[in-house]
Amino acid sequence: MHHPGPPRFEAVGSTIDLAPRDPNPAGSYRWHIANAPETSTVTLGDDAVEQFTPDKPGTYTVALDAPDGTHHLTIRAFPASYAPPEPDPTQSGSGISGSGFQSGSGFQSGSGFRSGSGIGSGTTAAGYDSGGRPRVQLFARVDGDEVVFTAEAETPPSSDAPGEHLDVEFHADDRDALDTDDLIVDGHEARVSVDALGEYSRVHAVALGETFSVADTIGVSVDDGVEIERLNEPPEWGKDVTLYEVYVRTFTGGEAATFEAIGDRLEYLAEMGVDCVWLSPVLQNDDFDHGYNITDFFSIADDLGTREEFEAFVDRAHDHGINVLFDLVLNHSAREHEYFKRAEDGDPAYRDWYEWTDEENDVPGTYFDWPYIANFNYDNLEVRRHLLDAVDEWAPIVDGFRCDMAWAVPTSFWKEVRDRVKSHDSEFLLLDETIPYIADFHELCFDVHFDTTLYHNLRQIGNGAADAETIHDAIDNRAETGFPDHAGFLLYIENHDETRYAEDCGREQAFAAAGAIFTLPGVPLLYAGQEIGEETRREKVEWAAADEELRDHYRTLIETREDHPALGYHGSYDPVDFEASHGGVVAYAREAEGERVVVVLNFGPDTESVALDADVETTDLVTGEDVNAPDADIEVDDVVVLRA
């Protein structure tokens, strides 16, 4: 089936990538415009992959003539004034190792009750201004012989207008039997007869305010009964998981880095409370230890082991209750890849596989002047076919993909990858590395997103350049930029591209930052050796020099998070007012399943007495100790979690 996928929601002037799915490079494909607003003059060319830019507001239907027939795609174009701001990852330092942040002058001292300072503090994601996007969550229920779709629309945190004043549009999916005209719409609700749904139908909803939301989607199966699924929800296992990045060539310390040796440490990770590992790339590469310069997308790197040994490692991980994420690198290959060498030599069969910055001098396209890679040309169907085949090769073996440089790959391709892997395993997890994050990537692309804003703010807080209450800004920024409430976020303070937190900010601050990533909404990530105070970024982990106090701290935080639903995926988040002597303190409440807790973090160098504007018990759920203070409510070394 070469259908180009779900309907697209864009603003006039935005460019949309059109490509056949599951392409046969030898096949014939042609795009044309079947319907367009009356005054539109937009046209399409004759290539299999086209760029479409709507020139007038309204609804377009583009048609793809493919070997298996003609397929239609709806494109809803809103006025250009509705266009949300678009961050530019190439201006954000994405992927630049050791970026860190410069120290400031230290925390500001003060008194009086404090709470989050809100968006606009200068700590939001790069590329976004204050004033954000509406959001929508779509739900469905069976009502007699009808299915009722209800859209819960919300304005961004910076807005004073309630969500009910937003408009909502409902659209059927061109791939299914259901037609948009079959939907009976009344405000934020749409009804349809079960008989109109066919075997399977998808309904999309988008909220409209000053701009438009990321769309949400419901799938409805009609077989023996009616089954409803929320297609943009992260898989259940990925909502409250503790993730651990294994930098494969240095994780084993002094031992040879093989799958067997890495597997020997799975018991340790399981005992820590880790239930998923993300492996840095394991495919054949050009011998840089990071592995991101791939020379063969279908073979396991010789130095790590055989394919059979890789599959045996995954089985061992599963035996320990640990899932495995495969690092999927689709933007580029190494310049040592056979196909790039052929392209560089002028082989016409491969010349068009790559982008060229200076074709006359054989300079390939890349980002950040990286010298050892070359960007793929996604206008070439053979490239798409090759990379889809690589997805098919590894998806059945692992539990998810961490998608490298996701922002540099066409959105249409990620939507196809998602449908491809989810059709075989609905619980397959997709994590995108996009810096700064992009809300549209939650629309039938990815489940969990790097929380780049929180990472930035925690670094600024740790080195004294920002108050700890900018954590509130980071959490608000998710909604402000348009992410729906069901989106998952990766909480991290280190990874293989960044300096170690303690090196940048200090050991005491590392204890507080650990408390943050295990008590804030999202998926906490530990980078290899982070839990033992490893000081180097990509060198061999010095397991024998472990900081046992820090490791015990992490182990206890993991247990606390597992024991208290309020700290998990479904827990709400609210700032809590407090009184403290400096700006390195922050307090917030989490609540779920009838449990409410208050978390207090202290990034200062000394124990801090904190007066809370909340009724709390004084037994810390992390340590079990009484933290009652004689001249305030509580004493906080780095993190406390208290029942409210």
Buried (B, 14 or more C-beta within 10 A) or exposed (E): EBBBBBBBBBBBEBEBBBBBBBBBEEEEBBBEBEBBBEEBEBEBEEBBBBEBEBBBBBBBBBBBBBEEEEBBBBBBBBBBEBBBBEBEBEEBBBBEBEBBBEEEEBBEEEEEEBBBBBBBBEBBBBBBEEBBBBBBBBBBEBEEEBBBBBBBBBBBBBBEEEBEEBBBBBBBBBBBBBEBEBBEBEEBEBBBEBEBBEEBBBBBBBBBBBBBBBBBBBBBBBEEEBEBBBBBBBBEBBBBBBBBBBBBBBBBBEBEBBBBBBBEBBEEBBEBBBBBBBBBBBBBBBEEBBBBBBBBBEBBBEBBBEBEBBBBBBEBBEEBEBBBBBBBBBBBBBBBBEBBBBBBEEEEEBBBBBBBEEEEEBEBBBBEEBEBBBBBBBBBBBBBBBBBEBBEBBBEBBBBBBBBBBBBBBBBBBBBBBBBBBEEBEEBBBBBBBBBBBBBBBBBBBBBBBBBBBBBBBBBBBBBBBBBBBBBBBBBBBBBBBBBEBBBBBBBBBBBBBBBBBBBBBBBBBBBBBBBBBBBBBBBBBBBBBBBBBBEBBEBBBBEEBBEEBBEBBBBBBBBBBEBBBBBBBBEBBBBBBBBBBBBBBBBBBBBEEBBBBBBBBBBBEEBBBBBBBEBBBBBBBBEEEBEBEEBBBBBBBBBBBBB
